[in-house]
Amino acid sequence: MILEQFKQDVNLGLSQTPKHIPSKYFYDKRGDELFVQIMNMPEYYLTRSEMEIFQQQSADIISSFDIQKGEEIEVVELGAGDGTKTIHLLFELIRARVTFKYIPIDISSNALIGLEHRMKEEIPELAINSLHGDYFQMLSDLKKSPNRKIILFLGSNIGNMSDEQATSFIASLSKNLNKGDKIVLGVDLIKEKEVVLPAYNDAAGITRDFNLNLLERMNRELHANFDLNSFVHDPEYHESEGIAKSFLKSTKKQTVEIGAINKQFEFEENERIHTEISRKYNDSILKKIIDQSPLSVKHRFTDHKSWFGDYIIDRV
Ligand SMILES: C[S@@+](CC[C@H](N)C(=O)[O-])C[C@H]1O[C@@H](n2cnc3c(N)ncnc32)[C@H](O)[C@@H]1O
């Protein structure tokens, strides 16, 4: 099913001008491995900053959930990845003797297998029920259980959406929540280019490999014939709008065939495929995104440099 969707999205995205491919397709086995390397790069401040928040402020974050004595809750994580930050929150919930189930959702089965393995080793008593799939399509399942939910959407995942997409995503998320449920939304905060751009264009070339892996994935899974030597990683960041974008740029005029959809695509010299958007936030941008939904910001936790923010948002 994911392969069919992949074919459709690639066909649609490469048929449009400008060309684009959804960033969720970065995360195959190789993409997951590269993303773990990205999180450990000196330039990639996002994970370190959010990690600091979870290491140092998990107890305060939990207090903001208003958990009642004897209450059972569900901690649902959208795009859980390897759960390195979440684990601090889970430890703290266990320390506070909260009864809860952890429900990570991820499109990458590989990420989920690794996550389950890790959680079983580090927190054997954890009740975990992982779900494989696209979180956009799984939101309606959220309402099925009567327990109060804490939705974790960390790592600036929402930054991979345009403002329109983020607004409609938050609206459909809030429709599937009940009064009293909460969202923990991790966002990268707007800051200067000298800090942001290297996170998407590191000296060791890991972000380049991560971006180019999308072409390799299409070669592998969709029988495409992208020549990796004639596309380059091309990131940019505009501080005034607070948006970083990554592209794959064709270094020459060329034709690429995608066997699985039986189609050829023309590229001009310097023509780009838009592969990722990384929106940076501030309070007023977030307010605009959630304004039309029955949601209200309760708290904002930040790291000591105020580079990253985890907002606690109430479903009112
Ligand atoms: C940037 S990583 C962040 C992981 C983790 N949340 C963190 O903060 O470290 C994004 C994760 O979301 C998953 N993902 C991306 N798009 C998704 C989608 N539409 N549905 C489900 N999972 C998705 C990826 O497979 C990946 O594991």
The ligand as a Tripos MOL2 file, in Angstrom:
@<TRIPOS>MOLECULE
LIG
   27    29     1     0     0
SMALL
NO_CHARGES

@<TRIPOS>ATOM
      1 C1         12.4960   13.8010   11.6530 C.3       1 LIG1
      2 S1         12.1420   12.1970   12.2930 S.3       1 LIG1
      3 C2         11.7810   12.6780   13.9480 C.3       1 LIG1
      4 C3         11.6770   11.5390   14.8770 C.3       1 LIG1
      5 C4         11.2930   11.8910   16.3030 C.3       1 LIG1
      6 N1          9.9330   12.4290   16.3740 N.3       1 LIG1
      7 C5         12.2630   12.8540   16.9000 C.2       1 LIG1
      8 O1         11.8400   13.9490   17.2760 O.co2     1 LIG1
      9 O2         13.4320   12.5360   17.0230 O.co2     1 LIG1
     10 C6         10.5950   11.9290   11.5530 C.3       1 LIG1
     11 C7          9.9560   10.5820   11.8240 C.3       1 LIG1
     12 O3          8.5890   10.6610   11.4110 O.3       1 LIG1
     13 C8          8.2730    9.5910   10.5540 C.3       1 LIG1
     14 N2          7.2990   10.1060    9.5960 N.ar      1 LIG1
     15 C9          7.4900   11.0910    8.6740 C.ar      1 LIG1
     16 N3          6.3440   11.3270    8.0060 N.ar      1 LIG1
     17 C10         5.4060   10.4740    8.5290 C.ar      1 LIG1
     18 C11         4.0250   10.2460    8.2750 C.ar      1 LIG1
     19 N4          3.3740   10.9460    7.3550 N.pl3     1 LIG1
     20 N5          3.3860    9.2990    9.0000 N.ar      1 LIG1
     21 C12         4.0420    8.5770    9.9520 C.ar      1 LIG1
     22 N6          5.3520    8.7540   10.2440 N.ar      1 LIG1
     23 C13         6.0140    9.6960    9.5440 C.ar      1 LIG1
     24 C14         9.5880    9.1660    9.9380 C.3       1 LIG1
     25 O4          9.5790    7.8060    9.5360 O.3       1 LIG1
     26 C15        10.5780    9.4470   11.0600 C.3       1 LIG1
     27 O5         10.7530    8.3260   11.8930 O.3       1 LIG1
@<TRIPOS>BOND
     1     1     2 1
     2     2     3 1
     3     2    10 1
     4     3     4 1
     5     4     5 1
     6     5     6 1
     7     5     7 1
     8     7     8 2
     9     7     9 1
    10    10    11 1
    11    11    12 1
    12    11    26 1
    13    12    13 1
    14    13    14 1
    15    13    24 1
    16    14    15 ar
    17    14    23 ar
    18    15    16 ar
    19    16    17 ar
    20    17    18 ar
    21    17    23 ar
    22    18    19 1
    23    18    20 ar
    24    20    21 ar
    25    21    22 ar
    26    22    23 ar
    27    24    25 1
    28    24    26 1
    29    26    27 1
@<TRIPOS>SUBSTRUCTURE
     1 LIG1         1 GROUP 0 **** ****
